[in-house]
Structures are given as structure tokens and as C-alpha cells.
Amino acid sequence: MDASNDSGKKQQHQSRLDEALAAGYSAIAEPRRTDISVSAGDQRRRSSRRSRRRQSAGAASSSSTSGIPDIRSTVETRSRSKREMQELNERLAGFIEKSRYLQAQNKRLKEELDQLRSIWGRETEKVRRSLEAELAQMRRLLDSAEAAKGEREARVATLEGQLREIREHLSSVTQSHGQLTDRLDRANHELADRDGEISLLRRRQGQLEDEVSRVRQRLERSRADGDRLRADLEAETAGRVAGQTAGQSVREELQLVRLVHEQELEELRGLVKTSTDRDDSRAFWKSELSQAIHEIQREYDDKLDGVREELEGVYVDKLRDFVKAHTEAQNGGTGALNQLKEENQRLKDGNSELRDRVSDLQTRCEVLQRQAEEYRNEAEAAQRRNDAERDRLDQQRRVAEEDLRRVLQELQGLTDAKVSLELEIAAYRKLLDAEGEALDAAALAAPEMRANQQRDRIHAVQQQQALEAPTGDRNSLQPPVKAITTEVTAKTQFEKTFKGGICIDECSPEGTYIQLRNVGSKKETLIGWRLTRTIDSRSQPKEFPLPNLVLDPGDVCRLWAEDEKPSDASEVDAEVSVRRWEVGNYSRTVLYNADGQERARHVQKTFMTSPV
């Protein structure tokens, strides 16, 4: 009842203020027109006022006929003021329309506020009950998620054990396959060596056969030389016989010539004996003749001896050459023939040995080829078995990896759901606490709050009217503005990676510091290191050099922005020459060492959701 009486009084007061405001605006906007309904006395007063104005205007016109320039200036001033008044009237009309629109909006907001106040307690209780039911359901879901997480972890451990056994079996199979491959390679190398030895023996056999053919050709040539030497011997023998015959004939001819010469000498001696009585000239001629005959005989004997010696020398030389050649031919041909026979026999023996060895090597090569074929077949069978086993193990591994990936995804989803549930639970808890505190405070100070709210609304309306209509009434009031509250749920995801002992542990959501932690087991010296930050969708990250720092194992260092480092900060904390670390819905922070290598990364994503 009090609320309804207050609202009725406020509406009546507001209507009166609106009427007064409209009357004042009309009087200001149209000073020469009276469109508002008034009483008869007012009309008489206004008509008498108009008649007085016309009379005064007539008097002024009659009195100012002499001063036309004053009238023109007055007219121009009046027309200028009239134009200004028209502009002001247009502005005032716009302000009036805006004020009417704001009055209607304030009225609607007031009605909604009254309606919300009427259902305030019931809705809060409903929200409390629904939130408690949701919290209980979320706790059940969290318990089931923890149980599922345990089962998935056990399943992951089992799958990892199976995967480890499969890998061990695969390594043993691969090792056996390697051993078979080594044996096959050794057999192939031995077979290649045997093939090389066989080819070498075959080349040696070819060389020996070539040598045998050359020996045979030499033997044939030796036989041909022997036949030729025999023919030459026979020719020489025939020549010797012919020479002996010719020598015998020459000797017989010489004997005949000697007999003839002796007979002639006997005849000459007889002639000499019969002519003893001749004179001294005959003795002279006889002595001369005998001397001539002796010279002829001596010359003939010398020639005969020279011819005989020459024939004997030629015969002896030919005979000696023939005997020597025949002896050499007989001796050399027989030795060469014997040597060729021995060499031929030796080559035949070596050829037979080589043939036997080649047959043995061919037999061994065939055995090795059969063994190599068997090894190859065994290796191919083992390869097929290994391939099948590897395919099976790969399939099992893929299935295990798929199960592990699915389990990890489910675990990640459960973790995200857990985090989001914890955030929502914390938000609901804060909301419920705030609602409880607000209800308690409202129950304790409801009258004072209503009075303060009324004063605040009146002051706000006065300020708004003073800003929107500076020529209007400053004491006029407007309906209060409705305050709308929207619930927003923030979900934040973090992703941290690092290489080495330094990691980016935390980035302050207020942009005051970035926290580094040494998670390794040795001291880290950060000299020449730098940070880069990318906020939201900026194309280029910003780079920030770090001061020289030394962090022991387990130390935590906060890099504070300028003028943000508190007095109780630790000794390893430092300030960076940046006014403030920028923040946003997406922030990516990367830590680089002096060589430009990425050592740590921190990615923060914030999702804002509002319930419908």
C-alpha cells in the first residue's frame, strides 16, 4: 500500500511538472501566440494589451516619420532577433521531443523496476534452489569424471604395457630378420667369390688352351722345318754326288790333257834328238821353248790346283754346312719335339686337373646356389612373416594410440569440464554470497535505502535535465533510470611449454607482472634473454629485453612493470622498462635465450559467456 501510494503521488507530481514544463516551453517558444486555453478575463486583458501595443505602434510610426533610419535599424534588429527566436524555438522543440522520449523510457523502466522488486525474493530463492541442485549435479559429475579418469589411467597403463611388449617383440623379430639378412649377405658374398674363382679358372683354362694351340703351331712349324731340311739335305746330297762326278770328270779331263801334253813333249824330245846337227839357234829356240813349255805347264798346274782347291773348298764348306744343319736339325727338332711333347703332356694334365676342379667348383657352386636359394626363400618367408607381424603390431599400436588419444581427449575434456565447473561453482558461490549479503543489508536498511535512492534519482534527473534543456526549469524531475545487471562467466585456458629449466609460470591478468620459475636442478643465468608478447590478433609481437638474472633451482622471479613492484618483493624480482603488461582475451608469451632459441611459451585464452 505504501508503495502504491508513493507511486500515485509520484505520478501526480510528475504530471504537474510536465504541464508546467510544457507551458513554460510554449511561452518561451511562441511569445506572440496564445494557443493554450485561458479564461475570459485573460482574453480581455490580452486584447487591451494588443490595442495598447497597436496604439503605441501607431504613435511611434507618426512620431518617427521624420527618423526613417532609426526605424530601419529597429526593423533589422527585430528581424534578427526574430530569426534567433525561430532557431531557439526549433532547438527547444527538439529538446522537448527528446525529453518526452526520455520520460516515456523512464516510465517504462520504472514499471519494470517495480515488477522486478515485486518478484525479487521469490526469484532469488528459485535461483538458490536451482544453483544448489546444479552444484549437487556438478559434484556428482565431478566424482564420476574422477572415477572415469582413474579407469582411463589404468587403461592407459595397460595399453602402454601392451605397446611395450609389442615393441620388444618387434625388436626381437627385427633382430632375427637382421641375422638372416646377414647370413644371406655372407652366402651371397661367398657365392660371388666362388663365381669369381670359377671365372678366374675359366680364364686360366682359356690361357692354357691358347698356349697349347701355340705349342701345336710351333710343333707344326718344327715339322715343316724338318721336312724342309730333309729336302735341303737330299738336294745337298745330290749336289755332292754331282760335284763328285764333276770332279771325277775334271780329274779325268786333266789326266787326258796331261797325257796329251806328255805326248807332245815326247814328240818334241824326239825332234830335238833327231836334229842334233842344227846350229846354236836351234838350241836357243829349244831352251826358250822348253822354258815356255815349263811356264805353261806351271801356269796350267797352278790354275788346275786353284780350281781343285776352290772346288774342294766349296765342297767342304757345303758339306760342313749341310752336316751342321742336318745335325742341328736332327738335334733341335728332336729336343723341341720332346719339349713340346712334355709341355703338351703337362698342359693336358693341367687341363684335366682344371676340368676336375671346375667340375668340383661347379658342383659346389650349384650346392651354394641351392643353399642361397633356400636362404633367400627362408629370408623371404621370414620377411613376409615379419611384415605380417609388423603390420599386426602396427595395427595394434595404431589401435592403442587411438585409444590413448581418445582417452587423453576424454581426460582433457573432463579436466576442462572440471575447471569450468570449479569456476562456475566459485562464481555461483560468490553470487550467492553477494545476494545473501545484499538481502541482509536490504532487510536492515530498507527505509534509508529508499530515501537515498529517491534522492539519487532526483539528483540524476536534475543533472540530465540541466544537460539536455539548459533553458528549461532546473527544478523539474524525471523518472529514475533503470540499472541492468548482466551475469558473465569467464573461462580461461592455459598452455605452458618449456625446453630446459626455465618456464613461464604465470602471467598476471591485471598486467602487473610475469612470473618465471627455475624448475631444473641447476643454476640458470639469463643474460641477453628477451620476451615477446602477442595480444589478441595483432600481426607483430612486441619484444621486451630482460635484465641480467641468475636463478637457483626452485627460484621464482616476477618481472614487474614500472612502478608496480611492491616493497615486500623478493630479491630475485626485477622491474622491466614497460609501463604495463598488456592483457586481452588471447595472450601469447614466448621466452628466447641470447641465441634466439625459444625456451618457454605461455598461452592464455579467455572465453566470456553469458547465460540467456
Wavefront OBJ file of the C-alpha trace (Angstrom):
o trace
v 0.000 0.000 0.000
v 2.774 2.435 0.863
v 4.484 1.635 -2.414
v 1.247 2.145 -4.384
v 0.551 5.486 -2.596
v 4.115 6.625 -3.252
v 3.856 5.673 -6.915
v 0.491 7.529 -7.240
v 1.896 10.670 -5.658
v 4.953 10.478 -7.874
v 2.791 10.156 -10.979
v 0.607 13.138 -9.985
v 3.680 15.227 -9.205
v 5.281 14.216 -12.462
v 2.139 15.122 -14.452
v 2.067 18.556 -12.843
v 5.731 19.058 -13.627
v 5.135 18.045 -17.235
v 2.244 20.517 -17.601
v 4.311 23.323 -16.081
v 7.266 22.479 -18.257
v 5.104 22.422 -21.394
v 3.504 25.762 -20.500
v 6.890 27.373 -19.882
v 8.343 25.986 -23.126
v 5.318 27.214 -25.104
v 5.592 30.684 -23.619
v 9.248 30.844 -24.484
v 8.911 29.372 -27.959
v 5.907 31.469 -29.096
v 5.772 34.815 -27.286
v 3.292 36.391 -29.790
v 0.785 33.478 -29.891
v -1.528 32.117 -27.229
v -2.644 28.613 -28.179
v -3.215 27.472 -24.593
v -6.811 27.736 -23.382
v -7.237 30.605 -20.899
v -10.130 32.412 -19.113
v -12.245 35.370 -20.463
v -10.553 37.908 -18.172
v -7.249 36.876 -19.539
v -8.545 37.285 -23.075
v -9.820 40.849 -22.293
v -6.522 41.776 -20.716
v -4.630 40.392 -23.657
v -6.905 42.205 -26.205
v -6.489 45.514 -24.349
v -2.740 44.859 -24.283
v -2.762 44.314 -28.045
v -4.783 47.527 -28.612
v -2.322 49.448 -26.475
v 0.516 47.969 -28.444
v -1.138 48.971 -31.727
v -1.767 52.482 -30.421
v 1.776 52.784 -29.226
v 2.941 51.409 -32.560
v 0.779 53.990 -34.426
v 2.081 56.811 -32.254
v 5.567 55.605 -32.766
v 5.010 55.477 -36.505
v 3.529 59.002 -36.550
v 6.233 60.362 -34.354
v 9.048 58.624 -36.219
v 8.182 59.573 -39.763
v 10.942 62.031 -39.584
v 13.528 59.429 -38.435
v 13.407 56.612 -41.105
v 16.946 55.385 -40.440
v 16.037 54.677 -36.802
v 13.016 52.675 -37.927
v 15.105 50.646 -40.390
v 17.662 49.779 -37.747
v 14.888 48.832 -35.373
v 13.312 46.628 -38.064
v 16.616 44.935 -38.814
v 17.242 44.345 -35.111
v 13.754 42.980 -34.764
v 14.091 40.681 -37.767
v 17.474 39.424 -36.483
v 16.015 38.769 -33.046
v 13.074 37.060 -34.738
v 15.383 34.725 -36.634
v 17.267 33.968 -33.443
v 13.997 33.236 -31.673
v 12.988 30.874 -34.519
v 16.274 28.994 -34.181
v 15.853 28.822 -30.441
v 12.282 27.600 -30.914
v 13.498 24.819 -33.219
v 16.140 23.766 -30.714
v 13.590 23.902 -27.938
v 11.210 21.712 -29.953
v 13.979 19.114 -30.354
v 14.706 19.226 -26.628
v 11.020 18.811 -25.865
v 10.748 15.746 -28.100
v 13.831 14.266 -26.517
v 12.549 14.948 -23.017
v 9.211 13.322 -23.868
v 11.009 10.259 -25.229
v 13.152 10.051 -22.073
v 10.034 10.477 -19.905
v 8.380 7.534 -21.657
v 11.509 5.441 -21.328
v 11.881 6.334 -17.655
v 8.257 5.400 -17.092
v 8.773 2.018 -18.738
v 11.952 1.384 -16.770
v 10.170 2.357 -13.551
v 7.425 -0.143 -14.256
v 9.989 -2.860 -14.936
v 11.835 -1.948 -11.744
v 8.597 -2.178 -9.732
v 7.869 -5.540 -11.306
v 11.366 -6.826 -10.505
v 11.055 -5.581 -6.931
v 7.765 -7.391 -6.574
v 9.346 -10.748 -7.612
v 12.787 -10.152 -6.054
v 12.638 -12.565 -3.134
v 10.906 -15.447 -4.971
v 13.331 -15.352 -7.913
v 16.331 -15.330 -5.565
v 15.030 -18.384 -3.738
v 14.388 -20.135 -7.028
v 17.897 -19.257 -8.210
v 19.342 -20.510 -4.929
v 17.487 -23.830 -5.198
v 18.425 -24.257 -8.870
v 22.057 -23.409 -8.148
v 22.178 -25.865 -5.253
v 20.692 -28.567 -7.493
v 23.204 -27.736 -10.225
v 26.046 -27.775 -7.694
v 24.989 -31.206 -6.465
v 24.753 -32.462 -10.050
v 28.150 -30.945 -10.827
v 29.644 -32.664 -7.778
v 28.210 -35.974 -8.989
v 29.577 -35.321 -12.460
v 32.943 -34.413 -10.973
v 33.012 -37.653 -8.934
v 32.068 -39.687 -11.998
v 34.701 -37.831 -14.011
v 37.344 -38.635 -11.369
v 36.295 -42.316 -11.431
v 36.377 -42.353 -15.233
v 39.770 -40.644 -15.109
v 41.106 -43.413 -12.839
v 39.730 -46.096 -15.138
v 41.198 -44.355 -18.168
v 44.571 -44.031 -16.487
v 44.528 -47.757 -15.648
v 43.526 -48.479 -19.248
v 46.330 -46.234 -20.487
v 48.857 -48.040 -18.259
v 47.655 -51.426 -19.598
v 47.849 -50.211 -23.180
v 51.327 -48.803 -22.585
v 52.440 -52.207 -21.198
v 50.975 -53.987 -24.216
v 52.622 -51.473 -26.523
v 55.952 -52.005 -24.748
v 55.636 -55.821 -25.146
v 54.738 -55.368 -28.816
v 57.764 -53.151 -29.344
v 60.036 -55.711 -27.621
v 58.632 -58.495 -29.794
v 59.049 -56.320 -32.861
v 62.666 -55.576 -31.890
v 63.391 -59.326 -31.461
v 61.766 -60.102 -34.819
v 63.739 -57.287 -36.418
v 66.952 -58.639 -34.855
v 66.284 -62.174 -36.182
v 65.491 -60.680 -39.575
v 68.781 -58.817 -39.449
v 70.655 -62.033 -38.619
v 69.018 -63.857 -41.535
v 69.834 -60.914 -43.777
v 73.480 -61.047 -42.632
v 73.641 -64.805 -43.321
v 72.121 -64.278 -46.732
v 74.604 -61.487 -47.442
v 77.506 -63.713 -46.383
v 76.209 -66.548 -48.596
v 75.857 -64.110 -51.478
v 79.406 -62.846 -50.905
v 80.746 -66.432 -50.771
v 78.819 -67.297 -53.920
v 80.231 -64.205 -55.601
v 83.749 -65.245 -54.513
v 83.177 -68.749 -55.904
v 81.858 -67.280 -59.132
v 84.946 -65.087 -59.344
v 87.202 -68.090 -58.711
v 85.356 -70.101 -61.355
v 85.663 -67.268 -63.844
v 89.383 -66.996 -62.958
v 89.873 -70.726 -63.528
v 87.972 -70.481 -66.762
v 90.234 -67.657 -67.885
v 93.273 -69.722 -66.811
v 91.935 -72.687 -68.789
v 91.438 -70.454 -71.814
v 95.001 -69.194 -71.454
v 96.328 -72.765 -71.230
v 94.294 -73.791 -74.249
v 95.731 -70.823 -76.120
v 99.217 -71.869 -75.042
v 98.557 -75.480 -76.187
v 97.403 -74.154 -79.530
v 100.562 -72.050 -79.766
v 102.723 -75.110 -78.891
v 100.886 -77.119 -81.516
v 101.533 -74.380 -84.032
v 105.237 -74.391 -83.063
v 105.288 -78.187 -83.429
v 103.724 -77.920 -86.855
v 106.256 -75.305 -87.800
v 109.070 -77.542 -86.456
v 107.759 -80.462 -88.517
v 107.559 -78.240 -91.576
v 111.143 -77.079 -90.916
v 112.282 -80.730 -90.590
v 110.646 -81.628 -93.897
v 112.247 -78.599 -95.492
v 115.631 -79.529 -94.007
v 115.258 -83.098 -95.278
v 114.555 -81.754 -98.747
v 117.561 -79.475 -98.483
v 119.686 -82.440 -97.309
v 118.594 -84.523 -100.213
v 119.330 -81.617 -102.556
v 122.738 -81.160 -100.953
v 123.420 -84.891 -101.249
v 122.505 -84.779 -104.911
v 124.705 -81.719 -105.315
v 127.571 -83.509 -103.542
v 127.206 -86.507 -105.797
v 127.049 -84.231 -108.818
v 130.129 -82.357 -107.537
v 131.994 -85.609 -107.013
v 131.024 -86.667 -110.513
v 132.078 -83.302 -111.918
v 135.382 -83.504 -110.014
v 135.980 -87.006 -111.328
v 135.291 -85.823 -114.836
v 137.600 -82.843 -114.304
v 140.303 -85.138 -112.988
v 139.867 -87.453 -115.942
v 139.988 -84.433 -118.260
v 143.134 -83.212 -116.544
v 144.643 -86.666 -116.844
v 143.796 -86.667 -120.517
v 145.293 -83.224 -121.017
v 148.378 -84.329 -119.117
v 148.757 -87.350 -121.375
v 148.337 -85.155 -124.401
v 150.932 -82.733 -123.136
v 153.310 -85.580 -122.316
v 152.931 -86.998 -125.797
v 153.634 -83.612 -127.275
v 156.709 -83.313 -125.094
v 157.871 -86.737 -126.194
v 157.430 -85.726 -129.780
v 159.364 -82.555 -129.165
v 162.143 -84.509 -127.475
v 162.301 -86.843 -130.459
v 162.516 -83.913 -132.777
v 165.293 -82.481 -130.652
v 167.253 -85.734 -130.645
v 166.907 -86.119 -134.450
v 168.092 -82.614 -135.154
v 171.291 -82.560 -133.169
v 173.142 -81.087 -136.100
v 171.446 -77.939 -136.157
v 173.055 -74.687 -135.223
v 173.084 -72.770 -131.948
v 169.820 -71.061 -132.834
v 168.084 -74.305 -132.639
v 169.493 -74.857 -129.127
v 168.407 -71.356 -128.231
v 164.915 -71.958 -129.503
v 164.862 -75.272 -127.755
v 165.776 -73.766 -124.461
v 163.258 -70.992 -124.948
v 160.612 -73.466 -125.983
v 161.299 -75.709 -123.031
v 161.163 -72.734 -120.732
v 157.855 -71.634 -122.317
v 156.519 -75.144 -122.005
v 157.612 -75.263 -118.372
v 155.908 -71.906 -117.712
v 152.756 -73.065 -119.493
v 152.892 -76.331 -117.531
v 153.422 -74.443 -114.283
v 150.672 -71.965 -115.028
v 148.363 -74.791 -116.009
v 149.201 -76.664 -112.848
v 148.646 -73.544 -110.805
v 145.266 -72.954 -112.387
v 144.386 -76.609 -112.024
v 145.454 -76.566 -108.388
v 143.482 -73.352 -107.800
v 140.391 -74.821 -109.453
v 140.866 -78.048 -107.482
v 141.348 -76.185 -104.209
v 138.402 -73.948 -104.961
v 136.138 -76.906 -105.751
v 137.354 -78.791 -102.723
v 136.841 -75.705 -100.514
v 133.359 -75.158 -101.857
v 132.557 -78.815 -101.486
v 133.995 -78.944 -97.996
v 132.112 -75.783 -96.967
v 128.858 -77.029 -98.403
v 129.342 -80.410 -96.865
v 130.205 -78.884 -93.499
v 127.185 -76.552 -93.632
v 124.955 -79.388 -94.659
v 126.247 -81.677 -91.946
v 125.968 -78.939 -89.390
v 122.491 -78.001 -90.484
v 121.436 -81.635 -90.629
v 122.911 -82.279 -87.213
v 121.290 -79.179 -85.771
v 118.021 -80.015 -87.444
v 118.096 -83.522 -86.101
v 119.168 -82.468 -82.622
v 116.976 -79.335 -82.424
v 113.878 -80.901 -83.891
v 114.070 -83.856 -81.596
v 114.637 -81.673 -78.477
v 111.946 -79.237 -79.432
v 109.649 -82.081 -80.265
v 110.380 -83.720 -76.963
v 109.927 -80.406 -75.162
v 106.687 -79.808 -76.994
v 105.536 -83.290 -76.150
v 106.390 -82.765 -72.486
v 104.724 -79.348 -72.448
v 101.700 -80.799 -74.225
v 101.510 -83.622 -71.717
v 101.881 -81.197 -68.834
v 99.173 -78.951 -70.295
v 96.914 -81.957 -70.799
v 97.466 -82.962 -67.188
v 96.854 -79.391 -66.008
v 93.769 -79.168 -68.233
v 92.399 -82.419 -66.836
v 93.105 -81.170 -63.296
v 91.430 -77.867 -64.127
v 88.467 -79.678 -65.615
v 88.164 -81.791 -62.493
v 88.484 -78.694 -60.307
v 85.980 -76.790 -62.449
v 83.528 -79.684 -62.181
v 84.071 -79.729 -58.402
v 83.633 -75.971 -58.228
v 80.527 -76.136 -60.425
v 79.111 -78.810 -58.129
v 79.943 -76.701 -55.090
v 78.543 -73.613 -56.823
v 75.309 -75.449 -57.520
v 75.187 -76.544 -53.876
v 75.838 -72.964 -52.764
v 73.223 -71.681 -55.206
v 70.713 -74.159 -53.796
v 71.665 -73.077 -50.271
v 71.436 -69.426 -51.279
v 68.041 -70.088 -52.846
v 66.954 -71.842 -49.667
v 68.313 -68.948 -47.583
v 66.586 -66.498 -49.909
v 63.314 -68.399 -49.613
v 63.743 -68.544 -45.839
v 64.570 -64.836 -45.772
v 61.553 -64.028 -47.943
v 59.338 -66.176 -45.741
v 60.820 -64.536 -42.640
v 60.380 -61.140 -44.331
v 56.749 -61.945 -45.074
v 56.243 -63.155 -41.509
v 57.999 -60.057 -40.205
v 55.906 -57.854 -42.467
v 52.721 -59.544 -41.345
v 53.834 -59.352 -37.707
v 54.885 -55.737 -38.143
v 51.567 -54.911 -39.811
v 49.740 -56.614 -36.987
v 51.856 -54.822 -34.398
v 51.424 -51.528 -36.255
v 47.676 -52.092 -36.291
v 47.739 -52.862 -32.571
v 49.937 -49.838 -31.998
v 47.594 -47.615 -34.014
v 44.622 -49.006 -32.112
v 46.458 -48.449 -28.827
v 47.499 -44.938 -29.875
v 43.937 -44.214 -30.970
v 42.640 -45.488 -27.623
v 45.301 -43.466 -25.833
v 44.458 -40.374 -27.882
v 40.766 -40.843 -27.217
v 41.448 -41.379 -23.523
v 43.643 -38.267 -23.437
v 40.952 -36.288 -25.240
v 38.357 -37.516 -22.788
v 40.736 -36.728 -19.946
v 41.321 -33.245 -21.381
v 37.580 -32.763 -21.777
v 36.997 -33.933 -18.226
v 39.781 -31.657 -16.999
v 38.291 -28.703 -18.881
v 34.841 -29.576 -17.583
v 36.283 -29.828 -14.070
v 37.981 -26.443 -14.377
v 34.875 -24.845 -15.841
v 32.717 -26.422 -13.123
v 35.086 -25.167 -10.446
v 34.964 -21.667 -11.979
v 31.175 -21.783 -12.222
v 30.926 -23.101 -8.670
v 33.148 -20.275 -7.449
v 31.105 -17.751 -9.462
v 27.819 -19.162 -8.116
v 29.224 -19.159 -4.590
v 30.258 -15.519 -4.910
v 26.897 -14.677 -6.461
v 25.006 -16.407 -3.653
v 27.164 -14.759 -1.030
v 26.631 -11.366 -2.650
v 22.893 -11.994 -2.921
v 22.708 -13.058 0.732
v 24.651 -10.018 1.861
v 22.507 -7.766 -0.323
v 19.306 -9.280 1.087
v 20.522 -8.899 4.661
v 21.595 -5.294 4.053
v 18.311 -4.534 2.285
v 16.327 -6.022 5.164
v 18.238 -3.942 7.707
v 18.300 -0.590 5.870
v 15.301 -0.668 3.525
v 13.785 2.771 4.547
v 17.104 4.566 4.430
v 17.970 2.926 1.105
v 14.651 4.009 -0.408
v 15.222 7.607 0.730
v 18.784 7.597 -0.573
v 17.676 6.049 -3.845
v 14.960 8.702 -4.180
v 17.479 11.496 -3.579
v 19.953 9.926 -6.006
v 17.299 9.573 -8.697
v 16.153 13.187 -8.236
v 19.749 14.426 -8.412
v 20.482 12.344 -11.528
v 17.322 13.561 -13.247
v 18.173 17.152 -12.396
v 21.637 16.751 -13.864
v 20.241 15.134 -17.008
v 17.656 17.909 -17.474
v 20.318 20.555 -16.847
v 22.428 18.998 -19.624
v 19.640 18.382 -22.144
v 17.494 21.509 -21.631
v 19.609 24.379 -20.290
v 16.751 26.908 -20.902
v 14.133 24.873 -19.089
v 13.163 24.581 -15.470
v 16.045 23.290 -13.356
v 13.712 22.026 -10.610
v 11.715 19.659 -12.828
v 12.121 15.912 -12.079
v 12.343 12.870 -14.361
v 11.703 9.184 -13.674
v 14.690 7.183 -12.430
v 16.959 5.291 -14.867
v 16.846 1.511 -14.630
v 20.109 -0.282 -13.796
v 20.552 -3.534 -15.749
v 22.886 -6.229 -14.414
v 24.217 -8.997 -16.713
v 25.955 -12.158 -15.494
v 29.122 -13.052 -17.440
v 31.071 -16.306 -16.948
v 34.796 -16.231 -17.777
v 36.544 -19.479 -18.806
v 40.339 -19.317 -19.008
v 42.639 -21.948 -20.541
v 46.388 -22.082 -20.023
v 49.006 -23.831 -22.137
v 52.617 -23.957 -20.925
v 55.640 -25.492 -22.689
v 59.347 -25.111 -21.986
v 62.740 -26.513 -23.016
v 65.328 -26.610 -20.271
v 64.960 -25.438 -16.701
v 63.161 -22.070 -17.127
v 59.397 -21.901 -17.642
v 56.844 -19.069 -17.734
v 54.828 -19.943 -14.652
v 52.165 -17.201 -14.638
v 51.033 -14.039 -16.415
v 49.062 -11.652 -14.220
v 45.561 -10.977 -15.613
v 45.879 -7.373 -14.361
v 49.067 -6.884 -16.420
v 51.287 -6.140 -13.395
v 53.873 -8.939 -13.626
v 55.062 -12.075 -15.447
v 56.390 -14.879 -13.276
v 59.372 -17.097 -14.246
v 60.344 -20.288 -12.390
v 63.507 -22.430 -12.434
v 62.143 -25.992 -12.448
v 65.540 -27.556 -13.210
v 68.243 -28.887 -10.946
v 71.000 -26.396 -11.781
v 71.560 -22.661 -11.722
v 70.346 -20.705 -14.759
v 71.885 -17.415 -15.929
v 69.570 -15.234 -18.010
v 71.905 -12.844 -19.827
v 70.694 -11.360 -23.108
v 67.298 -13.102 -22.847
v 64.101 -11.460 -24.085
v 60.317 -11.837 -24.027
v 57.799 -11.424 -26.854
v 54.072 -10.950 -26.291
v 51.230 -11.193 -28.786
v 47.847 -9.878 -27.629
v 44.619 -10.898 -29.410
v 45.007 -10.790 -33.200
v 47.942 -8.420 -33.614
v 50.187 -9.271 -36.521
v 53.529 -8.296 -34.954
v 54.528 -9.353 -31.409
v 56.165 -6.854 -29.090
v 59.653 -7.578 -27.794
v 60.914 -6.810 -24.267
v 64.584 -7.300 -23.221
v 65.101 -8.804 -19.774
v 67.640 -7.681 -17.175
v 70.535 -9.991 -16.309
v 69.166 -12.565 -13.861
v 70.587 -15.588 -12.030
v 68.035 -18.137 -10.792
v 68.891 -21.010 -8.473
v 66.902 -24.262 -8.631
v 63.359 -23.610 -7.411
v 63.640 -19.791 -7.537
v 60.614 -17.770 -8.672
v 61.222 -14.409 -10.365
v 58.495 -11.879 -11.099
v 59.102 -9.344 -13.846
v 57.149 -6.303 -12.639
v 56.015 -3.435 -14.806
v 57.240 0.072 -13.987
v 56.040 1.383 -10.613
v 54.259 -1.924 -9.889
v 56.930 -3.671 -7.813
v 55.773 -3.877 -4.168
v 58.023 -3.136 -1.247
v 57.919 -6.739 0.022
v 59.069 -8.261 -3.312
v 61.791 -10.921 -3.227
v 65.414 -10.233 -4.095
v 65.265 -12.026 -7.456
v 62.287 -9.936 -8.647
v 63.056 -7.214 -11.177
v 61.384 -4.342 -12.988
v 61.157 -4.197 -16.773
v 61.062 -0.980 -18.784
v 57.398 -1.323 -19.731
v 54.585 0.795 -18.335
v 52.192 -2.141 -18.133
v 51.950 -5.680 -19.497
v 49.100 -5.666 -21.972
v 46.267 -8.149 -21.467
v 43.441 -9.466 -23.634
v 41.279 -12.464 -24.383
v 44.256 -14.150 -26.075
v 47.836 -13.604 -24.966
v 50.910 -15.492 -26.147
v 54.201 -15.003 -24.261
v 57.451 -16.550 -25.576
v 60.872 -16.554 -23.857
v 64.018 -16.545 -26.035
v 67.638 -17.005 -24.980
v 70.632 -14.968 -26.186
v 70.986 -17.209 -29.303
v 67.385 -16.551 -30.370
v 66.189 -20.067 -29.457
v 62.723 -20.480 -27.977
v 62.987 -21.792 -24.410
v 59.473 -21.365 -22.965
v 55.946 -20.459 -24.059
v 52.786 -19.469 -22.197
v 49.420 -19.179 -23.992
v 46.341 -17.850 -22.168
v 42.854 -17.917 -23.704
v 39.791 -16.380 -22.035
v 36.246 -17.147 -23.205
v 33.394 -14.903 -21.990
v 29.922 -16.484 -21.898
v 26.666 -15.014 -20.623
v 23.553 -17.073 -19.765
v 20.496 -16.458 -21.920
l 1 2 3 4 5 6 7 8 9 10 11 12 13 14 15 16 17 18 19 20 21 22 23 24 25 26 27 28 29 30 31 32 33 34 35 36 37 38 39 40 41 42 43 44 45 46 47 48 49 50 51 52 53 54 55 56 57 58 59 60 61 62 63 64 65 66 67 68 69 70 71 72 73 74 75 76 77 78 79 80 81 82 83 84 85 86 87 88 89 90 91 92 93 94 95 96 97 98 99 100 101 102 103 104 105 106 107 108 109 110 111 112 113 114 115 116 117 118 119 120 121 122 123 124 125 126 127 128 129 130 131 132 133 134 135 136 137 138 139 140 141 142 143 144 145 146 147 148 149 150 151 152 153 154 155 156 157 158 159 160 161 162 163 164 165 166 167 168 169 170 171 172 173 174 175 176 177 178 179 180 181 182 183 184 185 186 187 188 189 190 191 192 193 194 195 196 197 198 199 200 201 202 203 204 205 206 207 208 209 210 211 212 213 214 215 216 217 218 219 220 221 222 223 224 225 226 227 228 229 230 231 232 233 234 235 236 237 238 239 240 241 242 243 244 245 246 247 248 249 250 251 252 253 254 255 256 257 258 259 260 261 262 263 264 265 266 267 268 269 270 271 272 273 274 275 276 277 278 279 280 281 282 283 284 285 286 287 288 289 290 291 292 293 294 295 296 297 298 299 300 301 302 303 304 305 306 307 308 309 310 311 312 313 314 315 316 317 318 319 320 321 322 323 324 325 326 327 328 329 330 331 332 333 334 335 336 337 338 339 340 341 342 343 344 345 346 347 348 349 350 351 352 353 354 355 356 357 358 359 360 361 362 363 364 365 366 367 368 369 370 371 372 373 374 375 376 377 378 379 380 381 382 383 384 385 386 387 388 389 390 391 392 393 394 395 396 397 398 399 400 401 402 403 404 405 406 407 408 409 410 411 412 413 414 415 416 417 418 419 420 421 422 423 424 425 426 427 428 429 430 431 432 433 434 435 436 437 438 439 440 441 442 443 444 445 446 447 448 449 450 451 452 453 454 455 456 457 458 459 460 461 462 463 464 465 466 467 468 469 470 471 472 473 474 475 476 477 478 479 480 481 482 483 484 485 486 487 488 489 490 491 492 493 494 495 496 497 498 499 500 501 502 503 504 505 506 507 508 509 510 511 512 513 514 515 516 517 518 519 520 521 522 523 524 525 526 527 528 529 530 531 532 533 534 535 536 537 538 539 540 541 542 543 544 545 546 547 548 549 550 551 552 553 554 555 556 557 558 559 560 561 562 563 564 565 566 567 568 569 570 571 572 573 574 575 576 577 578 579 580 581 582 583 584 585 586 587 588 589 590 591 592 593 594 595 596 597 598 599 600 601 602 603 604 605 606 607 608 609 610 611 612
